[in-house]
Amino acid sequence: MSDTGPGSTSSDQEEGRPTELRRFLTPRLLLLFIVGDILGTGVYALTGQVAAEVGGAAWLPFLIAFAIATLTAFSYLELVTKYPQAAGAALYTHKAFGIHFLTFLVAFAVLSSGITSASTASRVFARSLDQGFGLDLDSTGILIVALLFMVALALVNLRGVAHGIITNVVLTVVELSGLLLVLLVGIWAVVEGNADFSRVVAFDTPEDKNVFLAVTTATSLAFFAMVGFEDSVNMAEETKDPVSTFPRIMLTGLSITGLIYVLVSITAVALVPIGRLAATETPLLTVVELGAPNLPIDEIYPFITMFAVANTALINMLMASRLLYGMARQHVLPPALAHVGRRRQTPWVAILFTTLLALGLITYVFNASEDAVATLGGTTALLLLAVFTIVNVAVLVLRRDRVDTRHFVAPTVIPVVAAVVSLYLVTPLSGRDTEQYEVAGLLLGLGVVLWIITWIINRAFYAERTYVKDPAELD
């Protein structure tokens, strides 16, 4: 296989050197990228659901989720500095275990998490649009808007999107402004005497759960707000001095977002009664409405929310379609899914397939679940926590693989604890809703069926093995 590619220069081709990506990411740009990748749908959508599980102590699950994400980040830091290619969990899984089907399952789980995350955003977008324009839609109307939103994302995706780092900076600023606005409203409410901080330390758990189970259930939801940091490993080849830069910047980015989430959740429960906060699908809008009733902030906040979740959803659907395309190119999924349009040069079949999958998922969950946002968001966290469990084990296995380059090394206890805690949050022992397992099972089951079909075709017509040939090129 040739080392040359679209970005190769003539001198590279003549000398036989593989072309590397240009290292243009400074620490500040990398920090904005990581913060922007983590910020998004989770805190905008699930603050009320977390409060429903633990009452006024809604900040605690976000804090625990931050701690778990940070532990897992140490494993990613060791792996990304040890293998600084633009890759991710599938590559690390393959290097550690060499089990092709497991590599496929990890890649498809990441793909599925993108679809469930975007589907969560579609519901939040629909509800925010309803409130922003005062449409007073019923559940059917919300479903239709959510489906149209996914179709709109597909149209954007089909045209081709250059989501550059400068664009990411702008979108990050907008997303961050929505959360900072909540904090400013909180300060205003304190000055006006409208905040009740006694609720912040009050546990109010469901009757069928003790405090520990309620906290772990809430944490399994809150973890959805902390995902995204793992995507930054794809920027390793474009970062200046990744060995020294990545650990410091990733941990700083996680700390900034964790602090913001904790402060936002404290503000939310101090300003809004728990029952009302848990009952709404747009909890932060309710916060600004009650916190600053004399200011017209509530009129613009739905649109900030729409922008924030739309950006998250677009990134997730881009990732899902490209990952599907990458697996189809390597003949572990039907090759037709790798077809690229001549005009736009986008993987239109993969885009249409992932969009149809999202449309079906949204419709199914909206009809089968009493709380679609919690089910979809929780499923996203479930899938990624399963992937993180494998990554945390992989980092220990790969200690046997010695490399000549200098790289970050996490204290051994950290990936061990991260693997155990992540695995616990995957299991039903954490109090996770069974509907999340059903959705995750349906998605992974579909992936396995497609893999089996591809295996049969490869064996019957091409006498070819079915395996992920190069995990580093899946994205």
C-alpha positions as a Python dict, from the first residue, in 0.01 Angstrom:
ca = {
    (1, 'M'): (0, 0, 0),
    (2, 'S'): (138, 337, -94),
    (3, 'D'): (222, 590, 172),
    (4, 'T'): (120, 879, -44),
    (5, 'G'): (-214, 1044, -7),
    (6, 'P'): (-405, 1359, -91),
    (7, 'G'): (-179, 1565, 131),
    (8, 'S'): (152, 1426, 2),
    (9, 'T'): (406, 1650, -164),
    (10, 'S'): (622, 1546, -458),
    (11, 'S'): (934, 1539, -239),
    (12, 'D'): (756, 1314, 9),
    (13, 'Q'): (662, 1076, -270),
    (14, 'E'): (1011, 1075, -419),
    (15, 'E'): (1181, 1005, -86),
    (16, 'G'): (916, 755, 27),
    (17, 'R'): (837, 942, 350),
    (18, 'P'): (479, 931, 484),
    (19, 'T'): (326, 1276, 501),
    (20, 'E'): (248, 1406, 851),
    (21, 'L'): (-26, 1650, 944),
    (22, 'R'): (81, 2007, 1000),
    (23, 'R'): (131, 2081, 1371),
    (24, 'F'): (-54, 2410, 1402),
    (25, 'L'): (-254, 2365, 1724),
    (26, 'T'): (-123, 2589, 1999),
    (27, 'P'): (-209, 2516, 2365),
    (28, 'R'): (-481, 2785, 2362),
    (29, 'L'): (-648, 2651, 2049),
    (30, 'L'): (-630, 2296, 2183),
    (31, 'L'): (-786, 2411, 2510),
    (32, 'L'): (-1075, 2577, 2324),
    (33, 'F'): (-1118, 2264, 2113),
    (34, 'I'): (-1142, 2038, 2419),
    (35, 'V'): (-1375, 2271, 2612),
    (36, 'G'): (-1594, 2313, 2304),
    (37, 'D'): (-1609, 1939, 2248),
    (38, 'I'): (-1726, 1869, 2605),
    (39, 'L'): (-1975, 2155, 2632),
    (40, 'G'): (-2307, 2083, 2468),
    (41, 'T'): (-2632, 1895, 2503),
    (42, 'G'): (-2568, 1716, 2833),
    (43, 'V'): (-2590, 2000, 3083),
    (44, 'Y'): (-2856, 2183, 2881),
    (45, 'A'): (-3080, 1876, 2876),
    (46, 'L'): (-3016, 1659, 3181),
    (47, 'T'): (-2975, 1895, 3477),
    (48, 'G'): (-3340, 1844, 3568),
    (49, 'Q'): (-3320, 1466, 3533),
    (50, 'V'): (-3015, 1453, 3759),
    (51, 'A'): (-3198, 1665, 4017),
    (52, 'A'): (-3492, 1424, 3997),
    (53, 'E'): (-3265, 1147, 4125),
    (54, 'V'): (-3078, 1326, 4407),
    (55, 'G'): (-3276, 1643, 4477),
    (56, 'G'): (-3082, 1960, 4552),
    (57, 'A'): (-2747, 1779, 4552),
    (58, 'A'): (-2755, 1774, 4171),
    (59, 'W'): (-2400, 1910, 4169),
    (60, 'L'): (-2264, 1588, 4324),
    (61, 'P'): (-2327, 1355, 4023),
    (62, 'F'): (-2168, 1613, 3792),
    (63, 'L'): (-1867, 1628, 4025),
    (64, 'I'): (-1838, 1248, 4034),
    (65, 'A'): (-1877, 1231, 3655),
    (66, 'F'): (-1596, 1484, 3625),
    (67, 'A'): (-1375, 1270, 3851),
    (68, 'I'): (-1443, 955, 3647),
    (69, 'A'): (-1381, 1137, 3320),
    (70, 'T'): (-1053, 1273, 3458),
    (71, 'L'): (-936, 925, 3560),
    (72, 'T'): (-1014, 793, 3213),
    (73, 'A'): (-844, 1097, 3061),
    (74, 'F'): (-518, 982, 3219),
    (75, 'S'): (-543, 658, 3020),
    (76, 'Y'): (-612, 847, 2699),
    (77, 'L'): (-318, 1077, 2773),
    (78, 'E'): (-80, 783, 2804),
    (79, 'L'): (-209, 624, 2485),
    (80, 'V'): (-223, 939, 2273),
    (81, 'T'): (131, 1043, 2366),
    (82, 'K'): (254, 687, 2316),
    (83, 'Y'): (76, 647, 1980),
    (84, 'P'): (29, 1004, 1855),
    (85, 'Q'): (-169, 918, 1544),
    (86, 'A'): (-509, 1065, 1466),
    (87, 'A'): (-695, 763, 1600),
    (88, 'G'): (-891, 657, 1906),
    (89, 'A'): (-1047, 376, 2106),
    (90, 'A'): (-1063, 127, 1818),
    (91, 'L'): (-688, 158, 1753),
    (92, 'Y'): (-601, 117, 2121),
    (93, 'T'): (-832, -184, 2152),
    (94, 'H'): (-675, -347, 1848),
    (95, 'K'): (-320, -284, 1964),
    (96, 'A'): (-395, -424, 2310),
    (97, 'F'): (-605, -732, 2230),
    (98, 'G'): (-576, -799, 1857),
    (99, 'I'): (-934, -935, 1849),
    (100, 'H'): (-1083, -805, 1525),
    (101, 'F'): (-1446, -849, 1627),
    (102, 'L'): (-1385, -662, 1953),
    (103, 'T'): (-1223, -380, 1755),
    (104, 'F'): (-1533, -368, 1536),
    (105, 'L'): (-1768, -363, 1836),
    (106, 'V'): (-1577, -76, 1996),
    (107, 'A'): (-1585, 124, 1672),
    (108, 'F'): (-1958, 57, 1626),
    (109, 'A'): (-2029, 149, 1989),
    (110, 'V'): (-1858, 485, 1934),
    (111, 'L'): (-2060, 529, 1614),
    (112, 'S'): (-2383, 444, 1798),
    (113, 'S'): (-2302, 688, 2076),
    (114, 'G'): (-2284, 964, 1817),
    (115, 'I'): (-2629, 877, 1688),
    (116, 'T'): (-2786, 857, 2035),
    (117, 'S'): (-2619, 1186, 2134),
    (118, 'A'): (-2750, 1362, 1822),
    (119, 'S'): (-3095, 1212, 1884),
    (120, 'T'): (-3090, 1354, 2237),
    (121, 'A'): (-3001, 1694, 2094),
    (122, 'S'): (-3291, 1672, 1847),
    (123, 'R'): (-3543, 1651, 2132),
    (124, 'V'): (-3383, 1943, 2318),
    (125, 'F'): (-3371, 2145, 1995),
    (126, 'A'): (-3738, 2078, 1925),
    (127, 'R'): (-3850, 2177, 2273),
    (128, 'S'): (-3633, 2492, 2269),
    (129, 'L'): (-3770, 2593, 1929),
    (130, 'D'): (-4122, 2540, 2061),
    (131, 'Q'): (-4057, 2767, 2359),
    (132, 'G'): (-3853, 3021, 2165),
    (133, 'F'): (-4130, 3086, 1913),
    (134, 'G'): (-4421, 3015, 2151),
    (135, 'L'): (-4566, 2742, 1928),
    (136, 'D'): (-4719, 2536, 2213),
    (137, 'L'): (-4664, 2208, 2027),
    (138, 'D'): (-4796, 1876, 2154),
    (139, 'S'): (-4583, 1561, 2173),
    (140, 'T'): (-4650, 1477, 1807),
    (141, 'G'): (-4543, 1825, 1703),
    (142, 'I'): (-4222, 1796, 1905),
    (143, 'L'): (-4150, 1460, 1739),
    (144, 'I'): (-4202, 1607, 1391),
    (145, 'V'): (-3969, 1901, 1465),
    (146, 'A'): (-3705, 1662, 1603),
    (147, 'L'): (-3724, 1449, 1288),
    (148, 'L'): (-3705, 1754, 1061),
    (149, 'F'): (-3403, 1872, 1259),
    (150, 'M'): (-3222, 1546, 1185),
    (151, 'V'): (-3311, 1577, 817),
    (152, 'A'): (-3168, 1930, 816),
    (153, 'L'): (-2846, 1799, 970),
    (154, 'A'): (-2826, 1537, 695),
    (155, 'L'): (-2861, 1805, 427),
    (156, 'V'): (-2579, 2005, 583),
    (157, 'N'): (-2372, 1690, 614),
    (158, 'L'): (-2436, 1600, 248),
    (159, 'R'): (-2309, 1937, 133),
    (160, 'G'): (-1982, 1878, 314),
    (161, 'V'): (-1872, 2061, 626),
    (162, 'A'): (-1526, 2198, 695),
    (163, 'H'): (-1548, 2220, 1074),
    (164, 'G'): (-1221, 2411, 1115),
    (165, 'I'): (-1061, 2506, 1440),
    (166, 'I'): (-1159, 2873, 1403),
    (167, 'T'): (-1523, 2769, 1359),
    (168, 'N'): (-1486, 2558, 1671),
    (169, 'V'): (-1363, 2863, 1864),
    (170, 'V'): (-1669, 3066, 1761),
    (171, 'L'): (-1913, 2787, 1846),
    (172, 'T'): (-1741, 2725, 2178),
    (173, 'V'): (-1783, 3091, 2273),
    (174, 'V'): (-2157, 3075, 2194),
    (175, 'E'): (-2207, 2751, 2389),
    (176, 'L'): (-2008, 2886, 2681),
    (177, 'S'): (-2206, 3211, 2681),
    (178, 'G'): (-2527, 3019, 2748),
    (179, 'L'): (-2382, 2859, 3060),
    (180, 'L'): (-2216, 3179, 3180),
    (181, 'L'): (-2551, 3352, 3137),
    (182, 'V'): (-2703, 3103, 3381),
    (183, 'L'): (-2429, 3186, 3633),
    (184, 'L'): (-2484, 3560, 3588),
    (185, 'V'): (-2856, 3510, 3644),
    (186, 'G'): (-2767, 3321, 3960),
    (187, 'I'): (-2561, 3615, 4086),
    (188, 'W'): (-2848, 3850, 4002),
    (189, 'A'): (-3094, 3629, 4192),
    (190, 'V'): (-2866, 3623, 4497),
    (191, 'V'): (-2847, 4002, 4495),
    (192, 'E'): (-3226, 4021, 4465),
    (193, 'G'): (-3271, 3766, 4744),
    (194, 'N'): (-3441, 3508, 4521),
    (195, 'A'): (-3200, 3218, 4575),
    (196, 'D'): (-3246, 2938, 4828),
    (197, 'F'): (-2910, 2769, 4881),
    (198, 'S'): (-3048, 2545, 5155),
    (199, 'R'): (-3174, 2318, 4877),
    (200, 'V'): (-2817, 2263, 4752),
    (201, 'V'): (-2732, 2023, 5036),
    (202, 'A'): (-3071, 1850, 5053),
    (203, 'F'): (-3085, 1492, 4923),
    (204, 'D'): (-3430, 1397, 4797),
    (205, 'T'): (-3414, 1051, 4642),
    (206, 'P'): (-3688, 833, 4489),
    (207, 'E'): (-3861, 602, 4736),
    (208, 'D'): (-3723, 287, 4568),
    (209, 'K'): (-3358, 395, 4593),
    (210, 'N'): (-3115, 460, 4873),
    (211, 'V'): (-2877, 757, 4855),
    (212, 'F'): (-2588, 558, 4706),
    (213, 'L'): (-2800, 406, 4429),
    (214, 'A'): (-2962, 741, 4353),
    (215, 'V'): (-2623, 908, 4322),
    (216, 'T'): (-2485, 638, 4091),
    (217, 'T'): (-2802, 650, 3877),
    (218, 'A'): (-2769, 1027, 3851),
    (219, 'T'): (-2397, 998, 3776),
    (220, 'S'): (-2468, 760, 3489),
    (221, 'L'): (-2682, 1038, 3340),
    (222, 'A'): (-2450, 1325, 3429),
    (223, 'F'): (-2160, 1148, 3259),
    (224, 'F'): (-2324, 1233, 2926),
    (225, 'A'): (-2229, 1595, 2994),
    (226, 'M'): (-1859, 1507, 3033),
    (227, 'V'): (-1805, 1307, 2714),
    (228, 'G'): (-1621, 1460, 2423),
    (229, 'F'): (-1274, 1494, 2573),
    (230, 'E'): (-1176, 1163, 2410),
    (231, 'D'): (-1230, 1316, 2065),
    (232, 'S'): (-926, 1537, 2120),
    (233, 'V'): (-694, 1241, 2060),
    (234, 'N'): (-775, 1287, 1692),
    (235, 'M'): (-589, 1618, 1708),
    (236, 'A'): (-265, 1467, 1840),
    (237, 'E'): (-82, 1480, 1507),
    (238, 'E'): (-172, 1846, 1466),
    (239, 'T'): (-60, 1963, 1812),
    (240, 'K'): (275, 2125, 1878),
    (241, 'D'): (479, 1907, 2117),
    (242, 'P'): (188, 1675, 2213),
    (243, 'V'): (383, 1487, 2483),
    (244, 'S'): (416, 1795, 2704),
    (245, 'T'): (113, 1990, 2579),
    (246, 'F'): (-164, 1729, 2576),
    (247, 'P'): (-165, 1622, 2944),
    (248, 'R'): (-165, 1977, 3076),
    (249, 'I'): (-428, 2109, 2833),
    (250, 'M'): (-666, 1813, 2851),
    (251, 'L'): (-673, 1818, 3231),
    (252, 'T'): (-719, 2196, 3227),
    (253, 'G'): (-1007, 2166, 2982),
    (254, 'L'): (-1176, 1897, 3190),
    (255, 'S'): (-1135, 2108, 3504),
    (256, 'I'): (-1287, 2417, 3341),
    (257, 'T'): (-1593, 2229, 3214),
    (258, 'G'): (-1632, 2037, 3540),
    (259, 'L'): (-1628, 2359, 3740),
    (260, 'I'): (-1881, 2523, 3508),
    (261, 'Y'): (-2115, 2222, 3531),
    (262, 'V'): (-2101, 2212, 3911),
    (263, 'L'): (-2168, 2586, 3939),
    (264, 'V'): (-2453, 2568, 3686),
    (265, 'S'): (-2619, 2278, 3871),
    (266, 'I'): (-2585, 2461, 4206),
    (267, 'T'): (-2741, 2771, 4050),
    (268, 'A'): (-3024, 2565, 3900),
    (269, 'V'): (-3134, 2401, 4225),
    (270, 'A'): (-3093, 2723, 4423),
    (271, 'L'): (-3328, 2913, 4192),
    (272, 'V'): (-3583, 2652, 4084),
    (273, 'P'): (-3781, 2413, 4305),
    (274, 'I'): (-3667, 2056, 4241),
    (275, 'G'): (-4007, 1934, 4126),
    (276, 'R'): (-4034, 2204, 3861),
    (277, 'L'): (-3674, 2159, 3752),
    (278, 'A'): (-3723, 1784, 3708),
    (279, 'A'): (-4048, 1828, 3517),
    (280, 'T'): (-3909, 2043, 3235),
    (281, 'E'): (-3712, 1935, 2930),
    (282, 'T'): (-3539, 2275, 2914),
    (283, 'P'): (-3419, 2318, 3274),
    (284, 'L'): (-3173, 2601, 3215),
    (285, 'L'): (-3438, 2809, 3040),
    (286, 'T'): (-3653, 2769, 3349),
    (287, 'V'): (-3357, 2887, 3557),
    (288, 'V'): (-3319, 3212, 3364),
    (289, 'E'): (-3696, 3267, 3364),
    (290, 'L'): (-3724, 3244, 3742),
    (291, 'G'): (-3386, 3394, 3824),
    (292, 'A'): (-3433, 3713, 3626),
    (293, 'P'): (-3806, 3757, 3565),
    (294, 'N'): (-3770, 4128, 3496),
    (295, 'L'): (-3501, 4083, 3231),
    (296, 'P'): (-3576, 3965, 2873),
    (297, 'I'): (-3310, 3694, 2895),
    (298, 'D'): (-3564, 3413, 2859),
    (299, 'E'): (-3654, 3541, 2512),
    (300, 'I'): (-3306, 3477, 2371),
    (301, 'Y'): (-3202, 3177, 2580),
    (302, 'P'): (-3398, 2916, 2380),
    (303, 'F'): (-3205, 3020, 2071),
    (304, 'I'): (-2870, 2991, 2251),
    (305, 'T'): (-2973, 2641, 2356),
    (306, 'M'): (-3079, 2555, 2001),
    (307, 'F'): (-2744, 2671, 1867),
    (308, 'A'): (-2546, 2479, 2129),
    (309, 'V'): (-2725, 2148, 2082),
    (310, 'A'): (-2735, 2185, 1701),
    (311, 'N'): (-2359, 2219, 1695),
    (312, 'T'): (-2319, 1909, 1915),
    (313, 'A'): (-2561, 1710, 1700),
    (314, 'L'): (-2391, 1805, 1374),
    (315, 'I'): (-2048, 1705, 1504),
    (316, 'N'): (-2188, 1371, 1626),
    (317, 'M'): (-2362, 1290, 1297),
    (318, 'L'): (-2048, 1385, 1104),
    (319, 'M'): (-1849, 1148, 1322),
    (320, 'A'): (-2102, 866, 1292),
    (321, 'S'): (-2127, 883, 913),
    (322, 'R'): (-1749, 901, 866),
    (323, 'L'): (-1690, 611, 1105),
    (324, 'L'): (-1952, 404, 919),
    (325, 'Y'): (-1782, 500, 592),
    (326, 'G'): (-1444, 396, 733),
    (327, 'M'): (-1572, 53, 838),
    (328, 'A'): (-1742, 1, 502),
    (329, 'R'): (-1419, 89, 321),
    (330, 'Q'): (-1244, -185, 514),
    (331, 'H'): (-1521, -434, 426),
    (332, 'V'): (-1643, -504, 778),
    (333, 'L'): (-1976, -347, 684),
    (334, 'P'): (-2148, -360, 343),
    (335, 'P'): (-1916, -182, 93),
    (336, 'A'): (-2211, 12, -52),
    (337, 'L'): (-2203, 228, 263),
    (338, 'A'): (-1863, 360, 151),
    (339, 'H'): (-1994, 514, -170),
    (340, 'V'): (-1885, 878, -214),
    (341, 'G'): (-2072, 1131, -427),
    (342, 'R'): (-1883, 1267, -726),
    (343, 'R'): (-1995, 1626, -687),
    (344, 'R'): (-1972, 1690, -311),
    (345, 'Q'): (-1728, 1410, -236),
    (346, 'T'): (-1919, 1322, 79),
    (347, 'P'): (-2011, 965, 188),
    (348, 'W'): (-2377, 1014, 102),
    (349, 'V'): (-2485, 652, 153),
    (350, 'A'): (-2333, 645, 503),
    (351, 'I'): (-2494, 983, 579),
    (352, 'L'): (-2836, 862, 465),
    (353, 'F'): (-2801, 536, 659),
    (354, 'T'): (-2701, 702, 986),
    (355, 'T'): (-2978, 960, 941),
    (356, 'L'): (-3240, 690, 883),
    (357, 'L'): (-3108, 508, 1188),
    (358, 'A'): (-3141, 827, 1394),
    (359, 'L'): (-3494, 892, 1264),
    (360, 'G'): (-3601, 540, 1356),
    (361, 'L'): (-3434, 566, 1696),
    (362, 'I'): (-3601, 899, 1776),
    (363, 'T'): (-3944, 767, 1678),
    (364, 'Y'): (-3898, 442, 1871),
    (365, 'V'): (-3775, 607, 2191),
    (366, 'F'): (-4034, 886, 2180),
    (367, 'N'): (-4310, 624, 2164),
    (368, 'A'): (-4157, 365, 2399),
    (369, 'S'): (-4011, 583, 2673),
    (370, 'E'): (-4172, 823, 2916),
    (371, 'D'): (-3854, 1033, 2918),
    (372, 'A'): (-3687, 1029, 2578),
    (373, 'V'): (-3409, 1272, 2672),
    (374, 'A'): (-3296, 1068, 2974),
    (375, 'T'): (-3315, 742, 2776),
    (376, 'L'): (-3112, 869, 2481),
    (377, 'G'): (-2863, 1063, 2692),
    (378, 'G'): (-2820, 771, 2930),
    (379, 'T'): (-2766, 533, 2637),
    (380, 'T'): (-2492, 759, 2504),
    (381, 'A'): (-2318, 747, 2842),
    (382, 'L'): (-2371, 368, 2863),
    (383, 'L'): (-2203, 306, 2527),
    (384, 'L'): (-1908, 534, 2598),
    (385, 'L'): (-1857, 403, 2951),
    (386, 'A'): (-1831, 53, 2803),
    (387, 'V'): (-1570, 182, 2557),
    (388, 'F'): (-1385, 361, 2839),
    (389, 'T'): (-1374, 39, 3041),
    (390, 'I'): (-1196, -133, 2753),
    (391, 'V'): (-959, 161, 2699),
    (392, 'N'): (-863, 166, 3068),
    (393, 'V'): (-779, -204, 3051),
    (394, 'A'): (-597, -156, 2720),
    (395, 'V'): (-358, 99, 2866),
    (396, 'L'): (-242, -160, 3121),
    (397, 'V'): (-204, -434, 2859),
    (398, 'L'): (-6, -202, 2632),
    (399, 'R'): (252, -138, 2903),
    (400, 'R'): (419, -447, 2750),
    (401, 'D'): (462, -261, 2422),
    (402, 'R'): (780, -60, 2460),
    (403, 'V'): (830, 245, 2239),
    (404, 'D'): (1141, 452, 2190),
    (405, 'T'): (970, 790, 2217),
    (406, 'R'): (907, 981, 2538),
    (407, 'H'): (543, 968, 2650),
    (408, 'F'): (312, 1034, 2944),
    (409, 'V'): (268, 747, 3191),
    (410, 'A'): (-33, 736, 3421),
    (411, 'P'): (8, 594, 3774),
    (412, 'T'): (-106, 231, 3751),
    (413, 'V'): (-378, 271, 4011),
    (414, 'I'): (-559, 532, 3801),
    (415, 'P'): (-659, 315, 3500),
    (416, 'V'): (-741, 30, 3740),
    (417, 'V'): (-984, 247, 3939),
    (418, 'A'): (-1121, 405, 3620),
    (419, 'A'): (-1188, 63, 3465),
    (420, 'V'): (-1366, -68, 3777),
    (421, 'V'): (-1581, 244, 3822),
    (422, 'S'): (-1666, 266, 3450),
    (423, 'L'): (-1765, -100, 3443),
    (424, 'Y'): (-1983, -54, 3752),
    (425, 'L'): (-2169, 235, 3585),
    (426, 'V'): (-2227, 12, 3281),
    (427, 'T'): (-2395, -260, 3486),
    (428, 'P'): (-2754, -260, 3619),
    (429, 'L'): (-2606, -236, 3971),
    (430, 'S'): (-2570, 139, 3913),
    (431, 'G'): (-2949, 177, 3886),
    (432, 'R'): (-2941, 240, 3513),
    (433, 'D'): (-3280, 225, 3341),
    (434, 'T'): (-3340, -96, 3144),
    (435, 'E'): (-3461, 106, 2843),
    (436, 'Q'): (-3103, 225, 2792),
    (437, 'Y'): (-2984, -134, 2758),
    (438, 'E'): (-3263, -202, 2510),
    (439, 'V'): (-3163, 91, 2289),
    (440, 'A'): (-2792, 8, 2311),
    (441, 'G'): (-2866, -358, 2239),
    (442, 'L'): (-3074, -270, 1932),
    (443, 'L'): (-2798, -52, 1790),
    (444, 'L'): (-2514, -296, 1856),
    (445, 'G'): (-2735, -584, 1738),
    (446, 'L'): (-2789, -404, 1408),
    (447, 'G'): (-2414, -362, 1376),
    (448, 'V'): (-2354, -733, 1436),
    (449, 'V'): (-2620, -827, 1179),
    (450, 'L'): (-2455, -602, 920),
    (451, 'W'): (-2117, -753, 1009),
    (452, 'I'): (-2254, -1108, 961),
    (453, 'I'): (-2405, -1015, 624),
    (454, 'T'): (-2074, -867, 517),
    (455, 'W'): (-1887, -1177, 644),
    (456, 'I'): (-2110, -1405, 436),
    (457, 'I'): (-2067, -1188, 123),
    (458, 'N'): (-1690, -1166, 170),
    (459, 'R'): (-1655, -1542, 213),
    (460, 'A'): (-1899, -1645, -61),
    (461, 'F'): (-1796, -1407, -339),
    (462, 'Y'): (-1447, -1280, -264),
    (463, 'A'): (-1288, -1548, -40),
    (464, 'E'): (-1190, -1257, 182),
    (465, 'R'): (-1159, -1238, 560),
    (466, 'T'): (-1378, -988, 746),
    (467, 'Y'): (-1174, -778, 986),
    (468, 'V'): (-1073, -421, 1057),
    (469, 'K'): (-756, -393, 852),
    (470, 'D'): (-635, -55, 979),
    (471, 'P'): (-809, 86, 1289),
    (472, 'A'): (-608, 408, 1260),
    (473, 'E'): (-792, 494, 936),
    (474, 'L'): (-1149, 430, 1054),
    (475, 'D'): (-1212, 800, 1123),
}
